[in-house]
Amino acid sequence: MERIQITSIRFAATLMLVLLSCLVVFHLLILSGTIPYNIVWGGRLESASQMHWFEGVSITVNLAAIAIVGMKAGYIKSYISEKMVNILLLTLAMLFALNTVGNVFSTTDLEKILFTPLTLISAALCYKMAMTR
């Protein structure tokens, strides 16, 4: 029986796809009003229209990240070079790292306790995928 290597690109991509898919669902629940928007974005959103804009950007970025990770793992046919996919993964790693810092300074406990480790793990996974052939 073959042992699963936690460091394998396929494992990293699959875990990242699960996390990103959960994030998309989470942001859709915020857009629908099921989850109050005052617990995200550092607790700094001031209106529903501001929330719609921020959530729209977030969902778009997460869907793009799903496509990039899917290309790296071979789940999606890539129409861009592997080098460009790796550059985009490094960009995502930096975005998640910056998001981790933002979560540390959030005014909401949910972001500090739950999303800080998730964005840190996401940054590490994206970096691992970018550095692996």
N, C-alpha and C positions, 0 to 999 in steps of 0.2 A: 504494500500500500504506500502510495507516495505521500510524503509529508508536505503540508501546506507551509510555504515559506512566507512569513509575515512581510518580508522585504520584497517579495516578487511584485513586478509591475502590475500583473493581473489582479492580485489581491488588493494592492493600493488603489487601482482604478475602480474596482468593484466597490470597495469601502467608500471611496470618494463619490461614486455615483449614488450610493444609498444616502450618504449625508446630503448631497446636493438635492436629491429628489425630496427628501424630508424638508429641506429648507424651502423649496418651492411650495410644497403643501402648507408649511407654516405661514409663508407670506400670503398665500391665497386665503388662508383663514383670517389673517389680519385684514386683508382687503374686504372680505365678506362681513367683517364686524364681529366674527365669532371670538376672536382674540382682540382685546383692546389695543389700540395703536400706541397708547401712552407707555407701554412696557417695552417698546423697541426703540431703536435709533437713539439710545442713550437717554430715553425719556424726554427728549427735546422737541418732539413734533408738536406744533401748536394748532394744527387744524386738520380736518379730514382731507381737504384738497392737497395740503402738503404731504400727508400720508399717502395719498393716491400716487403722487409723483414719485416719492421715495420708494414705495413698494413696487411700482412699475419698473423702475430702474433696477431694483434688486432682483426681481423675477427675471428680467431680461439678462442680467449678468449671470445669474445661476443657470439659466437655460443655455447660454453660450458656453459656460464652464462644463456643463453636461456634454455638449457636443465636442468640446476640445478633449476632455477626458475619454470620451467614447472613441474618438479618433486615435488617441495614443494607445488605447487598449486593443484596437482593432475591431471594436464592436460597430463602429460607423466607418464607412468608406471615407478616406481623407482626400480632399481635393486641394489640400495645401501641403507643402513640404514638411517633412519630419522636423527639420530645423525650426520652421515657423511654429509648429505645434509645441516644441520645447520652449521657444521664446514666450509663447502665450501661457504655458504652464508656469514658467518663472514669474511672469506678470501676475498670474493668479496667486502664486505663493507669496509674493510681496503684498498683494491686496489683502490676503488672509492674515498675514503678519501684522499689517497696519490695523486691520479690523480687531485683531487680538488686543493690541494696545488700546484701541478705542473702547473695547469691552471692559478692560480693567478699570477705566475711568468713567464707566457708565454710572448713571444715577439709579439704575434698576438692578435689583439682585439677580433677576433671571439672566441678564446678559453677563453679569460678573461670574455667577456660579456655573451656568450651563454653557453659554456660548463662548466664554474665554477658552476653555479647554478644546471645544469643538473647532474653533477657528485656528487654534494653534496646531491641532492634529491635521486640519485641512492644509495649512501652510506646509507642514512637513511632508504630507503625501504628495502635494503638487510639486514640491522641490524634488522629492525622490523620483517621481515620474519623469520630470524634466531631465534629470541627470542620468537616467537609465536608458539604454538602447533597447 
